[in-house]
């Protein structure tokens, strides 16, 4: 672009080091970094010089922040003195033009989706409603816990195609408190549902239709291998089978955006105060915007966006090497040379069973309010199907309400008793280890070698990638690289639900989740018939402590990036010392600040205002302390939808590094395999316009191939390769322990 004659270019930056979306300001391969306004024009003669300073939060928030501003003030004063300028009184800087600038950024960012405005006027034939009611208990009754329902009721529905549990595991049902080893109350609601509802559907999406395939029974009765981008499996009107359709026109973001908008426009909200035995439900209509309960998931989609969807969010990258072109792996041993390499030197070990994204539409679901000790039942259905809805709700009451006997009941849930017996003293045994000792114990002291996880990239290679990242940081290509690898086991977990119960008891997390696609019969079919390998068949067992993004119905946005990890202490005194060490760590604070700056930028693309109410607070979890910040904003609902906001911020900056786009390109060059589900986001998209998604970390992905666990850490200029390597094992410890306990119990059955 041509600058006015009154403006001179003063400094440039080589465009090869700048993210692609900044190139609109480039000239001759360089990006303008500084300009000077000259006084050759009459319109500028009477104006004082305008000064400004550009800075990164990671600079200003250090001990040198005050010095930066002092230098700025001194230099401007010196300039004025040298130029014999008249003294200039301070003037308030006007915000005029801010909205125009923000509008320009929205237009130039390249994130905008074509809004699929679907303004279909609701008619009696196509009117739907979200029916909501609260379970009512008599004095001699109690409601079963989420753990009990998950193990008892869900285990009955073993032919179900998909099931989910969005699990606030840090808040224990029946006690209204967090896990005793955590210092903050984070979880409140748990959500559970499956694909058994009459209106449920499963949406699966693959980015590259030349790499992924699905097989299904066609209308002609033959099994055809169909390559495609998006597949929707939906129940037929007769509720007897699944109807499959292909859609190559929309990506997963635009499909969910338009479908949620269509259903919201078709739906109203119906609420009945209490479901009382033998009494008819009395529903009354209320506006979605008038919903006054604290939970916001009023039916909608549950599922995940895989890390591969970065390619739909502005990342122009070479992509990760495929199976055929992946780099050869040298035979150097890693820290446990006697363990088998479970991944067999192959990348994307689970891709044949997992799409890049999958979402289940939940038309029947249960909500547990852990704080208020209340349970709600929700159903999305046609308004003229009220009898069907009430029948389901009464059936659920029968399933979920227990009668108290005169002698009373045990206060501890059976599921917790079983899991705690299974876990034993695992955590207590480990408390004496240092970080390095934990890593050695993790790698070398396994009683059952086949239980353990082994890396797809050996330790020497991973350390070499860390050194390459440090070199790129030193030459200015990036500030921070979130480098990862996969830990794998080729042993199948045949009961994913039982494994998840084990994991959540070892490592309860506020954004935990279980999401499964493919019934137990599907898993058995894959084991018996390799031709079934083109079916989706996976379970995601997540104990994530990190929130990617929460969007409320009124447009309030919150992200809670985590950067900085340290183990828990053996005593209260040591535990506090470790928390203080993390809080004061220059390296961890630098990691966190850079990601906060990145998240602020991401949200700023769609939010009218962005704030950081909490910067680098230490939050304590069952096995580690974490350094957590909170970034908030407000979106203009007239301009941006919920899904557009998610797309603008995806993938979470804590899993990429900064600057975001350039660093993701670097990651693609450094990492051997595609991350898949790991580093993506899992959660819900509500018909109310709300959404809540975690960052998929501390997560095991289970398929007929075995188990994969992504792990990694942020590389900054102060990083030490050996310490970063140890951190990858520390973060996988809880899952490795859960696997060992699961397989040990399986052998004893």
C-alpha positions in Angstrom: 0.0 0.0 0.0 1.2 3.5 -0.8 1.9 5.8 2.2 1.0 9.5 2.1 3.7 11.9 1.3 3.6 13.2 4.8 4.6 9.8 6.2 8.1 8.3 6.1 9.0 4.7 6.8 11.5 4.4 9.6 11.9 0.7 10.3 11.1 -2.7 8.7 11.0 -6.4 9.5 11.7 -9.2 7.1 8.3 -10.5 6.0 9.5 -14.2 6.3 9.3 -13.9 10.1 5.9 -12.4 10.2 2.5 -14.3 10.4 0.8 -14.5 7.1 -2.2 -12.4 8.2 0.1 -9.4 8.9 1.2 -9.2 5.3 -1.4 -6.7 4.2 1.0 -4.0 5.5 4.0 -5.3 3.7 6.0 -3.6 1.0 8.7 -5.2 -1.1 8.9 -8.3 1.1 9.2 -6.2 4.3 6.7 -5.3 7.0 6.6 -1.7 8.3 7.5 -1.5 12.0 7.8 2.3 12.5 6.8 5.5 10.7 7.4 9.2 11.1 4.9 11.9 10.2 6.7 14.9 8.6 5.5 18.5 8.7 5.4 19.3 5.0 1.6 19.5 5.0 -0.4 22.5 6.2 -2.8 20.2 8.1 0.0 19.0 10.4 1.7 22.3 11.1 -0.2 23.2 14.2 -0.2 19.6 15.6 2.2 18.5 18.3 4.2 15.3 17.6 2.4 12.1 18.6 4.4 9.4 20.4 3.5 5.8 21.2 5.2 2.7 22.5 4.6 -0.8 21.3 5.3 -3.6 23.8 4.6 -7.2 24.7 3.1 -8.1 28.1 5.9 -10.5 28.7 8.3 -7.5 28.6 6.3 -4.9 30.6 5.3 -7.4 33.3 8.9 -8.2 34.1 11.1 -6.3 36.6 12.2 -4.2 33.6 8.7 -3.0 32.8 9.0 0.3 34.7 12.4 0.9 33.1 10.8 0.6 29.7 8.3 3.4 30.4 11.0 5.5 32.0 13.2 5.2 28.9 10.2 6.1 26.7 9.5 9.2 28.7 13.2 10.2 28.7 13.6 9.8 25.0 10.5 11.9 24.1 11.7 14.7 26.4 15.1 14.6 24.9 13.6 14.8 21.4 11.5 17.8 22.3 14.5 19.5 23.9 16.7 18.9 20.8 13.9 20.1 18.5 13.3 23.3 20.6 9.6 22.4 20.7 7.2 24.3 22.8 6.1 22.5 25.9 3.1 20.5 25.3 0.3 20.0 27.8 -0.9 16.5 28.3 -3.9 15.6 26.3 -6.3 12.7 26.7 -6.1 10.3 23.8 -9.4 10.0 22.2 -10.9 6.6 21.5 -12.5 8.0 18.4 -11.9 5.7 15.5 -11.5 2.6 17.6 -14.6 0.9 16.3 -13.5 1.6 12.7 -10.1 0.0 13.4 -11.7 -3.0 15.0 -14.1 -3.4 12.1 -11.1 -3.3 9.8 -9.4 -6.1 11.8 -12.4 -8.3 11.6 -12.5 -7.8 7.8 -8.8 -8.4 7.3 -8.3 -11.3 9.7 -9.6 -13.9 7.3 -11.6 -15.7 10.0 -15.1 -14.8 9.1 -17.4 -17.6 8.1 -20.2 -16.9 5.7 -23.0 -16.7 8.1 -25.6 -19.4 7.3 -28.6 -17.3 8.2 -31.5 -19.7 8.4 -34.6 -17.7 9.2 -37.2 -20.4 8.8 -40.5 -19.3 10.4 -41.6 -22.0 12.8 -44.9 -23.6 12.0 -46.9 -26.2 13.9 -45.5 -28.9 11.7 -41.8 -28.2 12.4 -42.0 -26.6 15.9 -39.6 -28.1 18.4 -38.9 -27.4 22.1 -36.3 -28.1 24.8 -38.2 -29.6 27.7 -36.6 -29.2 31.1 -37.6 -30.5 34.5 -36.0 -31.0 37.9 -36.2 -34.3 39.7 -38.2 -34.2 43.0 -37.3 -36.4 45.9 -39.4 -37.6 48.8 -37.9 -37.5 52.3 -37.0 -41.2 52.0 -35.3 -41.0 48.6 -32.0 -40.0 47.1 -30.7 -39.5 43.6 -27.8 -41.6 42.4 -24.5 -40.0 41.7 -23.0 -39.5 38.2 -20.6 -42.3 39.0 -23.3 -44.7 39.8 -25.3 -43.8 36.7 -22.3 -44.0 34.5 -21.4 -47.5 35.7 -24.9 -48.9 36.1 -27.2 -47.4 33.6 -24.7 -46.8 30.9 -23.3 -50.3 31.1 -26.8 -51.6 30.3 -26.8 -49.6 27.0 -23.8 -51.4 25.5 -25.2 -51.3 22.0 -25.3 -47.5 22.0 -23.4 -45.9 19.2 -22.2 -42.9 21.2 -22.1 -41.8 24.8 -20.7 -38.8 26.7 -20.0 -37.6 30.2 -18.8 -34.0 30.6 -17.4 -34.5 34.1 -16.7 -31.9 36.9 -14.7 -34.6 38.7 -13.1 -32.2 41.2 -16.5 -31.6 42.8 -17.8 -34.7 44.6 -21.5 -35.5 44.4 -23.3 -35.8 47.7 -20.7 -33.7 49.5 -20.8 -30.3 47.7 -17.1 -29.9 47.9 -14.0 -30.2 45.8 -11.4 -32.9 46.0 -9.4 -32.4 49.2 -6.1 -32.0 47.4 -7.3 -29.1 45.2 -7.4 -25.5 46.4 -10.1 -24.0 44.2 -13.7 -24.9 43.4 -13.8 -25.1 39.6 -16.4 -27.7 38.6 -20.1 -27.4 39.3 -22.1 -29.2 36.6 -21.8 -32.6 35.0 -23.6 -33.6 31.8 -24.4 -37.1 30.6 -26.2 -38.5 27.5 -26.0 -40.9 24.6 -27.3 -41.5 21.0 -30.5 -43.3 22.1 -32.8 -40.3 21.7 -35.2 -40.3 18.7 -33.6 -37.1 17.3 -29.9 -37.8 17.9 -27.4 -37.7 15.2 -23.6 -38.0 14.8 -21.6 -35.7 12.7 -18.1 -36.8 11.6 -15.6 -34.7 9.6 -12.3 -35.5 7.9 -10.1 -32.8 6.4 -8.5 -34.7 3.5 -10.9 -36.9 1.6 -7.9 -38.6 -0.1 -6.5 -39.8 3.2 -9.6 -40.9 5.2 -12.3 -43.4 4.4 -15.5 -44.6 6.0 -17.5 -47.7 5.1 -21.2 -48.0 5.5 -24.1 -50.0 4.1 -25.5 -48.1 1.1 -29.1 -48.2 -0.1 -28.1 -50.8 -2.7 -27.0 -53.2 0.0 -23.3 -53.3 -0.9 -20.4 -52.0 1.2 -18.8 -49.2 -0.7 -15.7 -47.4 0.4 -16.8 -43.8 0.3 -14.2 -40.9 0.6 -15.7 -37.7 1.9 -15.3 -34.7 4.1 -18.4 -34.7 6.3 -20.8 -37.5 7.2 -24.1 -37.2 9.2 -25.6 -40.3 10.7 -29.2 -39.6 11.9 -32.0 -41.7 13.2 -34.8 -42.4 10.7 -38.4 -41.2 11.5 -39.3 -44.7 12.4 -36.5 -44.7 15.0 -35.3 -48.1 13.9 -32.1 -47.4 12.0 -29.5 -44.9 11.2 -29.6 -42.9 7.9 -26.2 -41.8 6.6 -25.7 -38.7 4.3 -22.6 -37.1 2.9 -21.9 -33.4 2.7 -18.9 -32.1 0.8 -20.0 -28.5 0.7 -19.5 -27.5 4.4 -16.7 -27.9 6.9 -17.5 -28.9 10.5 -17.5 -25.3 11.7 -20.0 -24.0 9.1 -22.2 -27.2 9.5 -22.5 -26.8 13.2 -23.0 -23.1 13.0 -25.9 -23.4 10.5 -27.5 -26.4 12.2 -27.5 -24.8 15.7 -28.9 -21.6 14.3 -31.7 -23.6 12.4 -32.6 -25.6 15.6 -32.6 -22.5 17.8 -34.9 -20.7 15.4 -37.2 -23.7 15.4 -37.2 -24.2 19.1 -38.8 -22.8 22.3 -37.9 -23.5 25.9 -40.4 -25.4 28.1 -39.8 -25.7 31.8 -41.6 -27.8 34.5 -40.5 -27.0 38.1 -40.4 -30.5 39.4 -41.0 -34.1 38.2 -43.1 -35.6 41.0 -44.1 -39.3 41.0 -47.6 -39.9 39.6 -48.2 -36.2 38.9 -48.5 -34.7 35.4 -45.7 -32.4 34.3 -46.9 -28.8 33.9 -44.6 -27.1 31.3 -44.5 -23.4 30.8 -42.8 -21.6 28.0 -40.0 -19.2 28.7 -37.5 -17.3 26.5 -34.0 -18.7 26.1 -32.6 -15.3 27.1 -34.8 -15.5 30.3 -33.3 -18.8 31.5 -32.3 -18.2 35.1 -30.6 -21.5 36.1 -26.9 -21.5 36.3 -26.2 -24.2 33.7 -26.3 -23.2 30.1 -26.2 -26.5 28.2 -29.8 -26.8 27.0 -29.3 -29.7 24.6 -27.1 -29.3 21.6 -23.8 -30.9 20.4 -21.1 -32.7 22.4 -17.9 -33.6 20.8 -14.4 -32.5 19.8 -12.4 -30.4 17.4 -9.1 -32.2 16.6 -5.9 -30.2 16.3 -5.9 -30.9 12.5 -8.7 -28.3 12.1 -6.0 -25.6 12.5 -5.8 -25.8 8.7 -9.4 -24.3 8.6 -8.3 -21.5 10.9 -5.7 -19.6 8.8 -2.7 -21.9 9.1 -1.0 -22.2 5.7 1.4 -25.0 6.5 3.3 -27.8 4.9 1.4 -30.2 7.1 2.6 -33.2 9.0 4.4 -35.9 7.2 2.1 -38.8 6.2 2.7 -42.5 6.9 4.3 -42.9 3.6 6.6 -39.9 3.8 7.4 -39.7 7.5 11.0 -39.4 8.4 13.0 -42.5 9.2 13.6 -43.0 12.9 17.1 -43.9 14.2 17.5 -46.8 16.5 18.9 -44.9 19.5 17.4 -46.2 22.7 15.2 -44.1 24.9 15.3 -44.2 28.7 13.6 -47.6 28.9 15.4 -49.6 26.2 13.7 -52.9 27.2 10.2 -51.7 26.5 8.6 -52.3 23.1 8.1 -49.3 20.8 4.3 -49.5 20.9 3.8 -47.1 18.1 6.1 -49.1 15.8 7.7 -46.0 14.3 4.4 -45.0 12.7 2.6 -41.7 12.9 -1.1 -41.2 13.1 -1.6 -44.7 14.7 -5.3 -44.0 15.5 -6.3 -42.1 12.4 -8.1 -45.0 10.7 -10.6 -45.1 13.6 -10.9 -41.4 14.5 -12.1 -38.5 12.2 -10.7 -35.0 12.6 -13.8 -33.9 14.4 -16.9 -35.7 15.7 -20.0 -34.3 17.4 -23.1 -36.0 18.8 -26.4 -34.1 18.9 -27.7 -34.7 22.4 -31.5 -34.6 22.4 -31.8 -36.5 25.7 -29.5 -35.6 28.6 -29.0 -35.4 32.4 -27.5 -32.5 34.4 -26.1 -32.8 37.9 -25.7 -29.6 39.9 -23.0 -30.6 42.4 -23.3 -27.4 44.5 -27.1 -27.4 44.8 -27.4 -31.2 44.8 -30.1 -31.0 42.1 -30.6 -33.1 39.0 -32.3 -31.9 35.8 -33.6 -33.9 32.8 -33.6 -32.3 29.3 -35.2 -33.4 26.0 -35.3 -31.8 22.6 -38.3 -33.0 20.6 -41.3 -31.9 18.6 -43.9 -30.0 20.6 -46.5 -32.6 19.7 -44.4 -35.4 21.2 -44.9 -34.3 24.8 -46.1 -37.7 25.8 -43.0 -39.3 24.5 -40.9 -36.8 26.4 -42.8 -37.3 29.7 -42.6 -41.1 29.3 -38.8 -40.8 29.0 -38.5 -38.5 32.0 -40.6 -40.8 34.2 -38.5 -43.7 33.1 -35.3 -41.8 34.0 -36.8 -41.0 37.4 -37.3 -44.7 38.1 -33.7 -45.3 37.1 -32.1 -42.5 39.1 -34.1 -42.4 42.4 -33.3 -44.8 45.2 -35.4 -45.5 48.3 -33.6 -45.1 51.6 -34.0 -48.0 53.9 -34.6 -47.5 57.7 -31.0 -48.4 58.5 -29.7 -45.7 56.2 -27.4 -46.0 53.3 -23.6 -45.8 53.0 -22.5 -42.3 52.2 -19.8 -43.2 49.8 -20.8 -44.1 46.3 -20.2 -47.7 45.2 -18.3 -46.5 42.2 -15.9 -44.5 44.3 -15.4 -47.4 46.7 -14.5 -49.8 43.9 -12.2 -47.3 42.2 -10.4 -46.4 45.5 -9.8 -50.0 46.2 -8.4 -50.4 42.7 -6.2 -47.4 43.1 -4.8 -48.3 46.5 -1.9 -46.2 47.6 -0.5 -45.3 44.1 -0.4 -41.6 44.8 1.0 -42.0 48.3 3.8 -44.3 47.0 4.8 -41.7 44.4 4.9 -38.7 46.7 8.5 -39.3 47.7 9.8 -39.0 44.2 11.5 -35.9 42.8 10.7 -34.8 39.2 13.7 -36.7 37.8 13.1 -39.7 40.0 9.4 -39.9 38.9 10.5 -40.0 35.3 13.0 -42.8 35.9 10.3 -44.7 37.9 7.9 -44.1 35.1 10.2 -45.5 32.5 12.1 -48.3 34.2 10.2 -49.8 37.2 7.2 -51.4 35.5 6.2 -54.8 36.8 4.3 -55.5 33.6 6.0 -54.1 30.5 3.0 -54.4 28.3 1.1 -52.0 30.5 3.4 -49.1 30.0 3.4 -46.3 27.5 6.3 -45.8 25.2 7.0 -42.8 22.9 6.6 -42.6 19.2 9.7 -40.3 19.2 12.5 -41.5 21.4 14.1 -39.3 24.0 17.2 -38.4 22.0 15.1 -37.3 19.1 12.8 -35.3 21.3 15.7 -33.5 22.9 17.1 -32.8 19.4 13.7 -31.2 18.5 13.9 -29.1 21.7 17.4 -27.9 20.6 16.1 -27.0 17.2 13.3 -25.0 18.8 15.8 -23.1 20.9 17.8 -22.3 17.8 14.7 -20.9 16.1 13.9 -18.9 19.2 17.4 -17.5 19.3 17.3 -16.3 15.7 13.9 -14.7 16.2 11.6 -17.1 14.3 9.4 -17.6 17.3 9.2 -16.8 21.1 7.7 -20.1 22.3 7.1 -23.5 20.8 4.7 -26.0 22.4 6.5 -29.2 21.4 4.7 -32.5 21.9 4.9 -36.2 21.2 2.7 -39.3 21.6 3.1 -42.0 24.2 1.5 -45.2 23.1 0.6 -48.8 24.0 -0.6 -51.5 21.6 -2.7 -53.2 24.3 -6.5 -52.7 23.9 -8.7 -51.3 26.7 -11.8 -53.5 26.3 -13.9 -51.6 28.9 -13.3 -47.9 28.3 -15.9 -46.9 30.9 -14.2 -48.8 33.7 -10.8 -47.3 32.6 -12.3 -43.8 32.8 -13.6 -44.3 36.3 -10.1 -45.4 37.3 -8.5 -42.4 35.7 -10.9 -39.8 37.2 -10.3 -41.2 40.7 -6.6 -41.0 40.3 -6.6 -37.6 38.7 -9.9 -35.8 39.1 -10.1 -32.7 36.9 -12.6 -29.8 36.5 -12.9 -30.3 32.7 -12.8 -34.1 32.5 -14.7 -35.9 29.9 -15.6 -39.3 28.4 -16.7 -39.3 24.8 -17.2 -42.6 22.9 -18.2 -43.4 19.4 -18.7 -47.0 18.2 -20.4 -49.4 20.5 -18.8 -52.3 22.3 -20.1 -54.5 19.5 -18.2 -52.4 17.1 -15.0 -52.9 19.0 -15.6 -56.7 19.0 -16.3 -56.6 15.3 -13.0 -54.8 14.6 -11.2 -57.4 16.7 -12.7 -60.2 14.7 -12.8 -58.7 11.3 -10.1 -56.4 10.0 -12.4 -55.2 7.2 -14.3 -53.2 9.8 -11.4 -50.9 10.3 -13.1 -48.1 8.4 -15.7 -47.6 11.0 -15.2 -44.9 13.7 -14.4 -46.7 16.9 -12.8 -44.7 19.8 -13.2 -43.5 23.3 -11.7 -40.3 24.6 -10.9 -40.4 28.4 -9.8 -36.9 29.5 -8.7 -35.5 32.8 -8.1 -32.1 31.5 -7.5 -29.2 34.0 -7.6 -26.5 31.3 -10.5 -24.6 29.9 -10.1 -23.5 26.2 -13.1 -21.3 26.0 -16.4 -20.7 27.7 -19.0 -18.6 25.9 -22.2 -17.6 27.6 -25.6 -17.0 25.9 -25.1 -13.3 26.4 -21.8 -13.2 24.6 -19.4 -13.2 27.6 -16.2 -15.1 26.7 -13.6 -16.6 29.0 -10.4 -18.5 28.3 -8.1 -20.0 31.0 -4.7 -20.8 29.5 -2.3 -22.9 31.5 1.5 -22.6 31.2 3.7 -23.7 34.0 3.7 -27.1 35.8 5.3 -28.4 39.0 4.6 -31.5 41.1 2.8 -31.6 44.4 4.8 -31.7 47.6 5.2 -34.5 50.1 4.1 -32.3 53.0 2.1 -29.1 53.3 5.3 -27.1 53.8 7.0 -28.6 50.7 3.8 -28.2 48.7 3.6 -24.5 49.5 7.3 -24.1 48.7 6.8 -25.7 45.3 3.8 -23.6 44.6 5.8 -20.5 45.4 8.7 -21.7 43.2 6.3 -22.0 40.3 4.7 -18.6 41.0 8.1 -16.9 40.9 9.7 -18.9 38.1 11.0 -16.6 35.3 10.7 -19.3 32.7 7.1 -20.3 33.6 6.0 -16.7 33.9 7.5 -16.0 30.5 5.6 -19.0 29.0 2.4 -17.9 30.6 2.6 -14.2 29.6 3.3 -15.0 26.0 0.3 -17.2 25.7 -1.9 -14.6 27.5 -0.8 -12.1 24.9 -1.7 -14.6 22.2 -5.1 -15.4 23.6 -5.8 -11.7 24.0 -5.1 -11.3 20.3 -7.2 -14.3 19.3 -10.2 -13.1 21.3 -9.6 -9.5 20.1 -10.5 -10.6 16.6 -14.1 -11.1 17.6 -14.6 -9.4 21.0 -15.4 -5.7 21.5 -13.2 -5.6 24.6 -10.7 -8.0 26.2 -9.4 -8.1 29.8 -7.1 -10.2 31.9 -8.8 -10.3 35.4 -6.3 -13.0 36.7 -2.7 -13.1 35.6 -0.5 -16.1 36.5 -2.4 -17.5 39.5 -1.3 -20.9 40.9 -4.1 -23.5 40.9 -3.5 -26.8 42.6 -4.7 -30.2 41.1 -4.5 -33.7 42.4 -0.9 -34.4 41.2 0.5 -31.0 40.0 0.4 -27.2 40.6 -0.4 -25.2 37.4 0.1 -21.5 36.5 -3.2 -20.3 35.2 -4.4 -17.0 33.7 -7.9 -15.8 32.9 -8.7 -13.8 29.8 -12.2 -12.5 29.2 -14.1 -10.6 26.5 -17.5 -9.8 25.1 -18.6 -10.6 21.5 -21.1 -8.7 19.5 -23.9 -11.3 18.8 -25.0 -9.3 15.8 -21.6 -9.9 14.2 -20.2 -13.2 15.4 -21.8 -16.5 16.4 -20.6 -18.9 19.0 -19.0 -21.2 16.5 -17.2 -18.3 14.7 -15.8 -17.2 18.0 -14.4 -20.7 18.6 -13.0 -20.8 15.2 -11.2 -17.5 15.7 -9.4 -18.8 18.8 -8.8 -22.4 17.7 -6.5 -24.1 18.4 -5.8 -23.0 21.9 -2.7 -20.9 22.1 -1.4 -22.8 25.1 -0.9 -25.8 22.7 0.8 -23.9 19.9 3.2 -21.2 21.1 3.7 -17.6 19.9 3.5 -16.1 17.5 0.7 -18.5 16.7 0.7 -19.0 12.9 4.4 -19.1 12.4 4.9 -21.4 15.4 2.3 -23.9 14.1 4.3 -24.0 10.9 7.4 -24.8 12.9 5.6 -27.5 14.9 4.5 -29.2 11.7 8.2 -29.3 10.6 9.4 -30.6 14.0 6.8 -33.1 15.1 6.8 -36.5 13.5 3.1 -37.3 13.7 -0.3 -35.6 13.6 -1.6 -34.8 17.0 -5.2 -35.9 16.3 -7.6 -35.4 19.2 -4.7 -34.2 21.5 -4.3 -30.4 21.6 -7.8 -29.9 20.3 -10.9 -29.1 22.3 -13.8 -31.2 23.7 -17.0 -30.0 25.2 -20.5 -28.8 24.3 -22.3 -26.3 21.9 -25.7 -25.4 23.4 -28.9 -24.4 21.6 -28.9 -21.4 24.0 -25.8 -20.1 22.2 -23.5 -21.1 25.1 -20.4 -23.3 24.7 -17.8 -24.7 27.0 -14.7 -26.5 25.6 -11.6 -27.9 27.3 -8.1 -28.2 26.0 -7.5 -31.9 25.3 -4.5 -32.6 27.5 -4.0 -35.3 30.2 -6.1 -37.5 27.9 -6.0 -41.1 26.7 -7.4 -42.0 23.3 -8.5 -45.6 23.1 -9.1 -47.5 19.9 -8.8 -51.1 18.7 -5.2 -50.2 17.9 -4.4 -49.5 21.5 -3.9 -46.4 23.6 -2.3 -43.0 22.7 -1.5 -40.2 25.1 -0.2 -36.8 23.9 2.2 -35.0 26.1 4.7 -32.1 25.8 5.6 -28.7 27.0 6.4 -25.1 26.0 9.9 -24.4 24.9 11.2 -20.9 25.6 14.7 -19.3 25.6 15.2 -20.4 29.2 14.2 -24.0 28.6 16.5 -26.9 29.5 16.2 -29.9 27.2 16.5 -32.5 30.0 13.9 -30.8 32.2 11.5 -30.5 29.3 11.9 -34.2 28.6 11.1 -35.1 32.2 8.0 -32.9 32.1 6.5 -35.0 29.3 6.6 -38.0 31.6 5.3 -36.2 34.6 2.3 -35.1 32.7 1.5 -38.6 31.6 2.1 -40.2 35.0 -1.6 -40.2 36.1 -2.7 -41.9 32.9 0.1 -44.5 33.0 -0.9 -45.4 36.6 -4.6 -45.7 35.6 -3.6 -48.0 32.7 -1.5 -50.2 35.1 -4.3 -50.4 37.6 -6.9 -51.1 34.9 -4.9 -54.0 33.4 -4.1 -55.4 36.8 -7.7 -55.5 37.7 -8.6 -57.0 34.3 -6.2 -59.9 34.9 -7.7 -60.6 38.3 -11.3 -60.8 37.0 
